[in-house]
């Protein structure tokens, strides 16, 4: 602000007339080197006014809004070192509560070589103050020195000085106090300045000051332009992405004229807000951290200085998200060569933007863009039966990344069916069942109750299985993927090898009674062709033997979960073509048609009550015929040959004349036979069905059998 100054200055009076000395004019005496004498100095002008020591002459200084007047009266004739005087100036400010700046200055000429000391005080009230000075002299060696002792009256009421300095020899302007500020008011504001000037009593020769004088006046002149408070808001940000920031702090720099101020702030998602939180300001700076918000956010600040000058301002708006998103794995699904991972991501601020997927624990990621709260990603081309450390992360729109969530997932191993078929070429069509299979005829297909079954035929050498501490041979892969096995001993045996350990060591009857047709049943109901419910009826003797062995040798080893009952074992009690079931006349069972008469064996069980859903059973005559054995013919080459007699599960005949029931067996030469009734002691070779999801290792050979993991 430019202050316009109009100054009325009074002419200086001609001479000092008495020994009173006031604010702006001093003369003094010096000590001569020898003798008794004193020097005096005359001042030839003075300024008077109506300050704290009033006279009848007024000096008025006017600037825009400010009027200053005061008393300055020099009329002393003789001045001695040590003399001190005081005068005051009253400054009046009128205006609309606007702070104005000005300087208190001295204009004049000072011929004293000794610098004159000045001190400035400030008061809001008019205080009566003065100095009383008394002439003194001392003898020093052969000389006599003259000086004054001055005592202030009520000077302590002025408080601490606001400025001090020296008036040096020369002409011109000396600023006694710069950048004074007054807050003008319509009803006027008044302030008083008290200026003390001292001719110092130095311990040195001051004779050079003889004949010196001081002429001048005190004025109020334009000062610097008052600086209203200013606010400079600078953002300290960490950029994210998509016009979002991951953090933002607004640094507010404050500039005021005097440095005394108070600051307030507020945060808003609107255009502005009313700053009502007092800021913790240090070195004219305070910092506001923006919290998470889904809308653009800004800071508004207000600064009020000590003269009630106010400035407000707002920062730019920022999209800030200071919170990481979250993620969880909700489900996984696997195949032999893939893992599908479904994740759920959440972010309450900027929102989900991407997902990251890793199969190596986070060493590397595949990033996919999605704003959905759920996403499924599939890793492909993986190794079967291998554990992968799956790691996932979510990324929000600001670029913030969630914590890593991991899960160990193992791909499926090839199913038992896949492992076995991978080692075999499946034949097309149907083999000729009218002759024995003495060579390795491989794998063939037929339908069973559950789908397509794959069965081994002939002198195969890659259907060995090691399970539960025993060796087994694969009969077939059932339609549901489970694997039907037949017991083959505690050691691996080559085709054609006769060994008693290829069946259970104890000999067993099929049933302890044979004098009724229902004794051909794996379970039976007296007087009935078959039990009225599936798995119902009285257990046969051989079922008890098998169940007891299974419990002791598989279930108690904790391997019951590796064996399933769903495929079942067929005890087909349908009658042969042209026969009907009877309690008092002979008849043949349906297996006769298939394995002796028409040579068309089947893997289907036509009556559900003949299908036993148990975990252990026996091979059927149909399965023997499909594996390469025929009725009454020797075959010591195929895999079912053991050199021992053992039971099947297929009924053959009921002889009413002799009251004898017959079930097919495999004779010691490897062929099917039907010549002994059910109370005959034959060997027992348990059959089980391995679950479809068991893991097999090995190649199925005698030296490298399939092993159930």
VOGU-3710 file (C-alpha; in Angstrom, 3 decimals, decimal comma):
1> xxxxxxxxxx> 0,000/0,000/0,000  1,357/3,429/-0,899  0,945/5,915/1,853  0,613/9,545/0,803  2,511/11,803/3,130  1,913/15,440/3,904  4,381/16,849/6,383  4,235/20,195/8,170  7,561/20,917/9,768  8,193/23,823/12,142
11> xxxxxxxxxx> 11,268/26,071/11,796  13,952/25,400/14,313  14,386/28,121/17,001  17,517/30,149/16,893  19,278/29,106/20,069  18,992/27,235/23,318  17,790/29,618/26,049  18,159/27,501/29,193  19,569/24,176/30,400  16,516/22,069/29,630
21> xxxxxxxxxx> 17,300/19,525/26,906  14,567/17,406/25,202  14,408/14,551/22,799  16,118/15,506/19,560  18,818/18,019/20,314  21,928/17,609/22,472  25,082/19,588/23,114  27,813/18,809/25,601  31,203/19,482/27,106  34,467/17,659/26,755
31> xxxxxxxxxx> 37,311/17,210/29,233  40,404/19,176/28,306  43,759/17,554/28,693  45,008/20,047/31,304  43,664/22,906/33,393  40,211/23,716/34,622  37,808/24,690/31,919  34,679/23,534/30,090  33,423/23,827/26,588  29,893/24,489/25,527
41> xxxxxxxxxx> 28,118/23,997/22,249  25,147/25,920/21,039  22,257/24,521/18,984  20,564/27,001/16,758  17,145/25,404/16,157  14,443/23,338/17,839  11,082/21,657/17,188  8,279/21,863/19,727  4,949/20,136/20,027  2,187/18,981/22,383
51> xxxxxxxxxx> 3,447/15,618/23,558  4,024/14,490/27,103  5,870/17,749/27,800  3,661/20,342/26,221  4,655/23,677/24,814  2,724/26,129/22,696  4,048/25,078/19,286  2,656/22,037/17,460  4,233/19,982/14,675  1,764/17,834/12,744
61> xxxxxxxxxx> 2,644/15,003/10,324  -0,138/13,511/8,214  -0,281/10,360/6,106  -3,226/8,517/4,745  -5,273/7,611/7,784  -2,487/8,542/10,247  -1,780/11,815/12,036  1,305/12,293/14,198  2,243/15,202/16,447  4,660/15,707/19,296
71> xxxxxxxxxx> 6,895/18,106/21,290  10,550/18,566/20,503  12,128/21,571/22,231  15,848/22,352/22,281  16,724/25,573/24,116  19,704/24,622/26,199  22,826/26,738/25,939  25,408/24,508/27,566  25,431/20,667/27,069  27,641/18,301/29,010
81> xxxxxxxxxx> 28,440/14,649/28,358  25,948/12,380/30,086  23,011/14,617/29,265  19,760/12,723/28,573  16,389/14,029/27,369  13,010/12,607/26,328  10,079/13,689/24,175  6,953/11,979/22,825  4,983/11,773/19,605  1,333/10,842/19,416
91> xxxxxxxxxx> 0,146/8,901/16,359  -3,545/8,715/15,548  -5,049/6,298/13,030  -8,496/6,666/11,492  -9,898/4,192/8,997  -11,972/1,087/8,366  -10,108/-1,430/10,550  -7,250/-1,488/8,094  -3,644/-1,988/9,234  -1,217/0,646/7,919
101> xxxxxxxxxx> 2,572/0,669/8,092  4,875/3,628/8,699  8,391/4,535/9,860  9,383/6,825/12,727  12,392/8,763/11,415  14,763/11,576/12,259  15,519/14,172/9,583  18,303/16,672/10,235  21,985/17,470/10,593  24,243/16,272/13,368
111> xxxxxxxxxx> 27,779/17,680/13,604  28,723/15,826/16,764  31,570/13,417/16,207  30,517/11,413/19,217  27,475/9,259/18,237  24,344/10,232/20,114  22,393/7,262/21,520  18,660/6,998/20,967  16,043/4,658/22,496  12,396/4,336/21,423
121> xxxxxxxxxx> 9,496/3,246/23,638  5,877/2,667/22,714  2,715/3,021/24,767  -1,002/3,010/24,180  -1,454/5,743/26,783  0,006/9,191/27,400  2,525/8,899/30,237  4,164/11,905/31,954  7,891/11,183/31,860  11,023/13,359/32,004
131> xxxxxxxxxx> 14,741/13,436/32,838  16,336/15,674/35,494  20,021/16,382/34,861  22,569/17,816/37,331  25,966/19,309/36,377  28,961/17,486/37,835  32,735/17,872/37,635  35,699/15,769/38,672  39,411/16,362/38,928  41,478/13,898/37,018
141> xxxxxxxxxx> 45,257/14,385/37,356  45,832/18,079/36,637  42,594/18,480/34,701  38,980/19,054/35,543  36,149/17,343/33,634  32,539/18,468/33,435  29,543/16,101/32,902  25,925/15,634/33,874  24,094/13,032/35,894  20,508/12,539/34,616
151> xxxxxxxxxx> 17,710/10,701/36,422  14,529/9,539/34,666  11,176/10,314/36,149  8,516/7,583/35,665  10,573/6,076/32,818  9,900/2,508/34,065  6,236/2,976/33,129  7,238/2,829/29,463  8,254/-0,803/29,661  10,905/-2,304/27,395
161> xxxxxxxxxx> 12,350/-0,362/24,455  11,145/-1,244/20,977  14,191/0,181/19,232  17,608/1,670/19,918  20,606/2,935/17,974  22,833/5,934/17,299  22,582/9,258/15,506  25,883/9,636/13,702  27,652/12,698/12,382  26,107/13,906/9,169
171> xxxxxxxxxx> 22,933/15,114/7,460  19,946/13,086/6,287  17,428/10,559/7,555  17,794/8,034/10,360  14,986/5,519/10,796  14,375/5,273/14,507  11,714/2,526/14,182  10,673/0,893/10,914  7,560/-0,973/9,837  5,336/0,211/12,634
181> xxxxxxxxxx> 1,782/-1,036/12,227  -1,445/0,553/13,338  -4,890/-0,943/12,942  -7,007/2,037/12,033  -10,530/2,329/13,332  -13,475/4,624/12,565  -13,327/5,953/16,135  -9,515/6,394/15,952  -6,661/4,401/17,364  -3,916/6,235/19,277
191> xxxxxxxxxx> -0,362/5,224/20,131  2,514/7,170/21,738  6,205/6,912/20,946  8,766/8,106/23,494  12,229/8,914/22,195  15,202/9,192/24,534  18,452/10,806/23,256  21,667/10,680/25,237  25,013/12,404/24,753  27,133/9,624/26,244
201> xxxxxxxxxx> 29,627/10,379/28,995  32,627/8,598/27,505  35,924/7,998/29,221  37,696/9,702/26,368  38,548/13,160/25,099  35,463/14,747/23,513  37,056/18,083/22,649  36,436/17,305/18,975  32,734/18,008/19,640  33,384/21,670/20,518
211> xxxxxxxxxx> 31,194/23,929/18,435  29,020/20,992/17,264  25,274/21,276/16,826  22,243/19,103/15,899  19,337/20,365/13,800  16,324/18,329/12,779  12,876/16,979/13,447  11,006/13,677/13,883  8,504/12,690/11,204  6,209/9,824/10,256
221> xxxxxxxxxx> 6,834/8,627/6,728  5,466/5,977/4,498  6,577/2,449/5,400  6,300/-0,827/3,564  2,988/-2,038/2,259  1,144/-4,112/4,844  1,086/-7,743/3,806  -2,214/-9,447/4,398  -2,019/-13,148/5,316  -1,375/-15,437/2,375
231> xxxxxxxxxx> -1,893/-19,194/2,105  0,067/-21,427/-0,217  -1,229/-25,018/-0,251  1,070/-27,670/-1,704  0,166/-31,350/-1,982  2,600/-34,074/-1,013  1,190/-37,065/-2,879  2,062/-40,578/-3,901  0,452/-41,160/-7,255  -1,526/-44,303/-7,829
241> xxxxxxxxxx> -3,352/-44,892/-11,073  -6,609/-43,922/-12,761  -6,384/-40,386/-11,301  -6,200/-41,795/-7,775  -3,548/-41,226/-5,149  -2,453/-43,787/-2,593  -1,672/-41,008/-0,103  -2,025/-37,231/-0,010  -1,050/-34,624/2,532  -1,806/-30,930/2,039
251> xxxxxxxxxx> 1,035/-28,730/3,289  -0,242/-25,254/4,120  2,410/-22,517/4,116  1,367/-19,281/5,846  2,889/-15,839/5,327  1,874/-12,883/7,525  3,371/-9,466/8,237  4,440/-10,205/11,797  4,290/-13,998/12,000  1,641/-13,901/14,715
261> xxxxxxxxxx> -1,506/-15,661/13,607  -3,968/-18,488/14,167  -4,907/-21,071/11,530  -7,965/-23,270/11,093  -8,811/-25,968/8,564  -11,475/-28,428/7,435  -11,725/-31,239/4,864  -14,595/-31,684/2,463  -15,832/-33,513/-0,596  -17,822/-30,432/-1,583
271> xxxxxxxxxx> -16,591/-27,229/-3,170  -15,746/-25,672/0,189  -16,211/-25,946/3,942  -15,925/-23,718/6,996  -12,498/-24,128/8,617  -13,258/-24,893/12,264  -10,403/-27,142/13,434  -7,472/-25,270/14,908  -4,258/-26,231/13,166  -1,049/-27,180/14,918
281> xxxxxxxxxx> 1,248/-24,683/13,224  5,028/-24,993/13,373  7,282/-22,497/11,593  4,252/-21,082/9,778  3,423/-24,500/8,297  0,853/-27,172/9,080  0,042/-30,414/7,290  -3,323/-32,093/6,821  -3,490/-35,740/5,769  -6,399/-36,696/3,558
291> xxxxxxxxxx> -8,184/-39,831/4,666  -9,685/-42,477/2,410  -12,689/-41,327/0,472  -14,536/-42,418/-2,623  -15,117/-38,806/-3,727  -12,590/-36,059/-4,526  -11,451/-34,492/-1,257  -9,890/-31,112/-0,512  -8,643/-29,054/2,413  -9,816/-25,510/3,165
301> xxxxxxxxxx> -7,863/-23,230/5,513  -8,368/-19,839/7,200  -5,608/-17,654/8,680  -6,249/-14,716/11,030  -3,280/-12,479/11,917  -2,873/-10,329/15,010  -4,512/-7,359/13,240  -7,633/-9,452/12,437  -6,769/-9,690/8,781  -8,217/-12,916/7,378
311> xxxxxxxxxx> -7,453/-15,017/4,341  -9,159/-18,260/3,300  -8,350/-20,748/0,586  -8,898/-24,347/-0,521  -6,584/-26,883/-2,082  -7,204/-28,747/-5,275  -9,475/-31,802/-4,923  -7,794/-35,224/-4,784  -9,037/-38,765/-5,189  -7,338/-40,533/-2,314
321> xxxxxxxxxx> -7,435/-44,176/-1,299  -5,168/-44,939/1,635  -6,510/-48,432/2,397  -5,432/-51,619/0,663  -8,116/-53,870/-0,813  -8,743/-57,359/0,554  -9,035/-60,755/-1,079  -9,999/-64,282/-0,113  -9,983/-67,615/-1,902  -13,538/-68,893/-1,892
331> xxxxxxxxxx> -13,021/-72,187/-3,741  -10,673/-74,241/-5,877  -11,279/-77,052/-8,326  -8,719/-79,314/-9,918  -8,075/-81,636/-12,807  -4,940/-83,525/-13,662  -3,508/-80,528/-15,514  -5,394/-77,480/-14,214  -6,385/-75,602/-11,073  -9,327/-73,198/-11,054
341> xxxxxxxxxx> -9,295/-70,592/-8,289  -12,315/-68,478/-7,390  -11,540/-65,351/-5,370  -13,561/-62,605/-3,728  -12,156/-59,066/-3,629  -13,404/-56,043/-1,698  -12,438/-52,369/-1,614  -14,616/-49,733/0,029  -12,926/-46,756/-1,587  -11,679/-46,667/-5,159
351> xxxxxxxxxx> -13,001/-50,139/-5,962  -11,544/-53,409/-7,269  -9,735/-53,013/-10,582  -7,535/-56,068/-11,087  -6,723/-59,527/-9,748  -3,314/-61,188/-9,659  -2,782/-64,949/-9,755  0,374/-66,977/-9,157  1,045/-70,721/-9,115  4,525/-70,347/-7,613
361> xxxxxxxxxx> 3,751/-68,621/-4,337  4,011/-65,085/-5,740  7,355/-65,255/-7,564  5,471/-64,201/-10,681  1,883/-63,196/-11,325  -0,642/-63,119/-14,114  -2,767/-59,970/-13,882  -6,342/-59,817/-15,147  -8,555/-56,742/-15,232  -11,925/-57,044/-13,561
371> xxxxxxxxxx> -14,127/-54,805/-11,439  -16,267/-57,734/-10,279  -16,272/-58,740/-6,632  -15,694/-62,356/-7,647  -13,432/-63,834/-10,289  -12,385/-67,330/-11,357  -9,008/-67,956/-12,940  -7,731/-71,281/-14,286  -4,091/-72,328/-14,354  -3,568/-74,717/-17,255
381> xxxxxxxxxx> -0,738/-76,891/-18,507  0,146/-78,083/-15,001  1,719/-81,369/-14,049  -0,577/-84,028/-12,673  -0,257/-85,094/-9,066  1,799/-81,970/-8,241  1,356/-79,533/-5,369  1,233/-75,848/-6,352  1,460/-72,881/-3,990  -1,354/-70,705/-5,270
391> xxxxxxxxxx> -1,048/-66,993/-4,383  -3,642/-64,305/-5,148  -3,895/-60,545/-4,709  -6,437/-57,873/-5,552  -5,607/-54,401/-6,857  -7,864/-51,372/-6,451  -8,234/-48,477/-8,881  -5,638/-46,446/-7,021  -3,071/-49,169/-7,586  -2,999/-50,363/-3,998
401> xxxxxxxxxx> -2,463/-54,100/-3,661  -3,951/-56,421/-1,069  -1,980/-58,728/1,139  -1,070/-62,002/-0,484  -3,342/-64,949/0,242  -1,946/-68,412/-0,456  -3,252/-71,952/-0,604  -1,477/-75,192/-1,409  -3,408/-77,093/-4,059  -2,449/-80,415/-5,634
411> xxxxxxxxxx> -3,539/-81,340/-9,123  -5,308/-84,612/-9,633  -3,189/-87,577/-10,348  -4,437/-89,587/-13,294  -7,326/-91,765/-12,232  -6,621/-95,423/-11,738  -8,566/-96,050/-14,937  -6,454/-93,532/-16,889  -3,205/-94,945/-15,562  -4,152/-98,477/-16,534
421> xxxxxxxxxx> -5,535/-97,605/-19,963  -2,457/-95,490/-20,691  -0,449/-98,707/-20,537  -2,803/-100,703/-22,764  -4,269/-100,563/-26,228  -7,964/-101,385/-26,061  -9,167/-104,000/-28,549  -12,207/-103,377/-30,674  -15,100/-105,805/-31,011  -15,635/-108,973/-28,990
431> xxxxxxxxxx> -13,201/-111,872/-28,581  -14,103/-115,489/-29,395  -15,175/-116,941/-26,051  -15,470/-120,470/-27,428  -11,795/-121,200/-26,818  -9,356/-120,657/-24,026  -7,133/-117,557/-24,103  -3,591/-118,793/-23,595  -1,874/-115,746/-25,076  -1,790/-112,123/-23,954
441> xxxxxxxxxx> -4,935/-110,784/-25,639  -4,875/-107,468/-23,784  -7,872/-105,333/-22,860  -11,411/-105,550/-24,236  -14,634/-103,688/-23,502  -18,111/-104,745/-22,431  -21,048/-103,014/-20,798  -21,789/-103,510/-17,115  -24,514/-102,016/-14,936  -22,566/-98,739/-14,588
451> xxxxxxxxxx> -21,212/-98,161/-18,107  -18,322/-99,350/-20,205  -16,060/-101,859/-18,528  -12,498/-102,702/-19,625  -11,441/-106,315/-18,874  -8,135/-108,164/-19,180  -8,016/-111,394/-21,182  -5,463/-114,149/-21,499  -1,863/-114,359/-20,342  -1,578/-110,638/-19,617
461> xxxxxxxxxx> 1,498/-109,495/-17,719  0,651/-105,870/-16,801  -2,303/-106,228/-14,441  -0,374/-106,684/-11,191  -1,390/-104,537/-8,205  0,210/-104,180/-4,776  -2,311/-103,210/-2,084  -2,693/-103,755/1,685  0,433/-105,880/1,759  -0,860/-108,343/-0,858
471> xxxxxxxxxx> -0,579/-108,877/-4,584  -3,680/-108,734/-6,760  -4,549/-109,084/-10,434  -6,870/-106,696/-12,222  -10,008/-108,396/-13,547  -11,558/-105,293/-15,053  -12,143/-101,569/-14,818  -15,790/-101,171/-13,826  -18,150/-98,795/-15,579  -17,814/-96,244/-12,740
481> xxxxxxxxxx> -14,002/-96,217/-12,969  -13,415/-98,425/-9,937  -10,990/-101,323/-10,365  -11,998/-104,954/-9,691  -9,142/-107,035/-8,306  -8,738/-110,697/-7,413  -6,415/-111,821/-4,640  -3,113/-113,338/-5,895  -1,037/-113,990/-2,774  1,589/-112,483/-0,560
491> xxxxxxxxxx> 4,164/-112,534/-3,359  4,039/-111,809/-7,059  3,406/-114,918/-9,165  4,013/-115,389/-12,853  1,298/-116,649/-15,165  1,179/-120,463/-15,076  2,704/-120,659/-11,612  0,902/-123,001/-9,214  0,996/-121,771/-5,633  -1,225/-122,296/-2,646
501> xxxxxxxxxx> -0,662/-118,721/-1,429  -2,510/-117,384/-4,477  -5,673/-117,990/-2,444  -6,498/-117,838/1,234  -4,684/-120,575/3,159  -7,855/-121,980/4,662  -10,188/-124,116/2,558  -13,852/-123,194/2,824  -17,238/-124,559/1,823  -19,475/-122,189/-0,069
511> xxxxxxxxxx> -22,318/-123,048/2,286  -22,395/-125,621/5,065  -25,676/-127,035/3,720  -26,416/-128,028/0,119  -29,801/-129,752/0,336  -31,858/-126,805/-0,860  -31,594/-124,634/-3,955  -31,376/-121,417/-1,981  -27,947/-122,482/-0,628  -26,423/-121,230/-3,890
521> xxxxxxxxxx> -26,992/-117,704/-2,521  -24,230/-115,455/-1,249  -26,980/-114,693/1,243  -30,196/-116,702/1,211  -33,791/-116,714/2,368  -35,259/-120,124/3,217  -37,851/-121,261/0,688  -37,182/-118,312/-1,679  -35,308/-117,957/-4,969  -33,463/-114,925/-3,514
531> xxxxxxxxxx> -33,873/-112,633/-0,484  -36,691/-110,127/-0,778  -34,301/-107,172/-0,245  -30,918/-106,321/-1,647  -28,128/-107,476/0,676  -30,808/-109,156/2,830  -31,095/-112,758/4,031  -28,797/-115,104/5,883  -25,077/-114,902/5,086  -23,478/-117,867/3,418
541> xxxxxxxxxx> -20,480/-119,536/4,971  -18,135/-118,099/2,372  -19,468/-114,565/2,921  -18,558/-114,871/6,582  -15,043/-116,019/5,679  -14,585/-113,109/3,258  -16,024/-110,457/5,585  -13,791/-111,587/8,449  -10,690/-111,581/6,260  -11,472/-108,130/4,879
551> xxxxxxxxxx> -11,987/-106,692/8,353  -8,660/-108,051/9,630  -6,529/-107,366/6,569  -7,905/-104,173/4,978  -10,314/-102,309/7,244  -8,106/-102,547/10,324  -5,202/-101,142/8,305  -7,188/-97,964/7,720  -7,617/-98,736/4,026  -11,378/-99,038/3,979
561> xxxxxxxxxx> -11,620/-95,698/2,151  -9,639/-97,120/-0,770  -12,296/-99,781/-1,430  -15,864/-99,155/-2,628  -19,016/-101,243/-2,585  -21,043/-99,513/-5,282  -20,149/-101,768/-8,277  -21,291/-104,782/-6,267  -20,849/-108,515/-6,859  -23,440/-110,465/-8,865
571> xxxxxxxxxx> -24,868/-113,720/-7,447  -27,159/-114,247/-10,475  -30,069/-116,507/-9,396  -32,112/-116,168/-12,552  -32,853/-119,550/-14,136  -31,517/-120,793/-17,456  -33,577/-120,518/-20,608  -36,516/-122,973/-20,479  -36,142/-123,588/-16,729  -38,129/-122,189/-13,838
581> xxxxxxxxxx> -37,219/-121,967/-10,228  -38,660/-124,845/-8,138  -38,222/-126,342/-4,728  -38,840/-129,935/-5,810  -37,423/-130,438/-9,278  -34,023/-129,850/-10,895  -33,163/-126,686/-12,886  -30,141/-124,771/-14,108  -29,235/-121,172/-13,415  -28,710/-118,477/-16,054
591> xxxxxxxxxx> -24,896/-118,637/-15,880  -25,113/-122,055/-17,553  -26,492/-120,473/-20,738  -23,677/-117,927/-20,868  -20,587/-119,931/-19,925  -21,419/-123,465/-21,157  -24,169/-123,316/-23,748  -23,986/-120,096/-25,766  -20,598/-118,748/-24,658  -21,937/-115,200/-24,339
601> xxxxxxxxxx> -20,788/-114,041/-20,893  -21,990/-110,729/-19,466  -20,930/-108,229/-16,871  -24,464/-107,090/-16,182  -26,503/-108,250/-13,229  -30,175/-108,330/-14,231  -31,762/-108,475/-10,761  -30,863/-105,859/-8,160  -31,415/-108,310/-5,281  -28,693/-110,498/-6,775
611> xxxxxxxxxx> -26,209/-107,566/-6,711  -24,397/-107,391/-3,369  -23,052/-103,923/-2,608  -20,321/-105,104/-0,277  -16,607/-104,291/-0,204  -15,536/-107,901/-0,704  -16,921/-110,743/-2,819  -15,939/-113,365/-5,404  -15,262/-113,461/-9,118  -18,173/-114,594/-11,343
621> xxxxxxxxxx> -18,138/-117,413/-13,886  -18,805/-114,803/-16,600  -15,673/-112,920/-15,585  -13,643/-116,143/-15,688  -14,911/-116,863/-19,213  -14,125/-113,304/-20,357  -10,638/-113,566/-18,803  -9,900/-116,624/-20,957  -11,148/-119,703/-19,078  -13,775/-122,033/-20,533
631> xxxxxxxxxx> -15,883/-124,833/-19,173  -14,001/-128,091/-18,685  -10,917/-127,015/-20,638  -7,435/-126,698/-19,227  -5,716/-123,292/-19,270  -2,584/-122,919/-17,204  -1,375/-119,857/-19,143  -3,854/-117,092/-18,323  -3,621/-114,849/-15,293  -6,410/-116,557/-13,283
641> xxxxxxxxxx> -4,619/-119,908/-13,142  -3,380/-120,739/-9,619  -3,032/-124,557/-9,728  -5,758/-124,711/-7,028  -9,530/-125,115/-6,926  -11,396/-121,966/-5,876  -14,972/-120,739/-5,745  -16,786/-118,308/-8,041  -20,015/-116,544/-7,091  -22,204/-117,859/-9,930
651> xxxxxxxxxx> -24,874/-120,550/-9,217  -24,915/-123,471/-11,671  -27,548/-126,148/-10,838  -29,950/-127,595/-8,340  -30,380/-131,399/-8,350  -33,721/-132,138/-6,729  -33,152/-135,895/-6,877  -30,039/-135,730/-4,730  -31,046/-132,475/-3,014  -27,751/-130,871/-3,930
661> xxxxxxxxxx> -26,960/-127,242/-4,890  -24,004/-126,412/-7,152  -21,948/-123,219/-7,760  -19,314/-122,784/-10,468  -15,655/-123,036/-9,436  -12,311/-122,697/-11,149  -10,655/-126,050/-11,242  -6,980/-126,642/-10,519  -6,198/-126,884/-14,255  -7,663/-123,412/-14,802
671> xxxxxxxxxx> -11,004/-124,285/-16,398  -14,551/-123,721/-15,120  -16,191/-126,692/-13,385  -19,522/-127,487/-11,725  -19,139/-131,010/-10,384  -19,079/-130,344/-6,635  -21,884/-129,117/-4,413  -21,669/-126,013/-2,226  -20,584/-127,943/0,866  -17,305/-128,925/-0,800
681> xxxxxxxxxx> -14,120/-127,285/0,519  -12,426/-125,178/-2,139  -10,052/-122,286/-2,025  -11,160/-118,673/-1,572  -9,754/-115,771/-3,639  -11,271/-112,483/-2,389  -12,335/-109,878/-4,938  -12,524/-106,163/-4,151  -13,204/-102,930/-6,029  -10,614/-100,163/-5,627
691> xxxxxxxxxx> -12,099/-96,662/-5,572  -11,890/-94,731/-8,847  -9,951/-91,885/-7,184  -7,098/-93,963/-5,816  -3,655/-93,000/-7,042  -1,650/-95,670/-8,772  2,059/-95,632/-9,375  4,074/-98,187/-11,260  3,516/-99,888/-14,598  1,479/-102,934/-13,595
701> xxxxxxxxx> 4,154/-105,526/-14,294  5,232/-108,293/-11,963  8,457/-106,412/-11,099  6,826/-102,961/-11,093  3,242/-103,508/-10,027  0,674/-100,758/-9,681  0,897/-99,521/-6,114  -1,994/-97,826/-4,374  -0,683/-94,631/-2,777
//
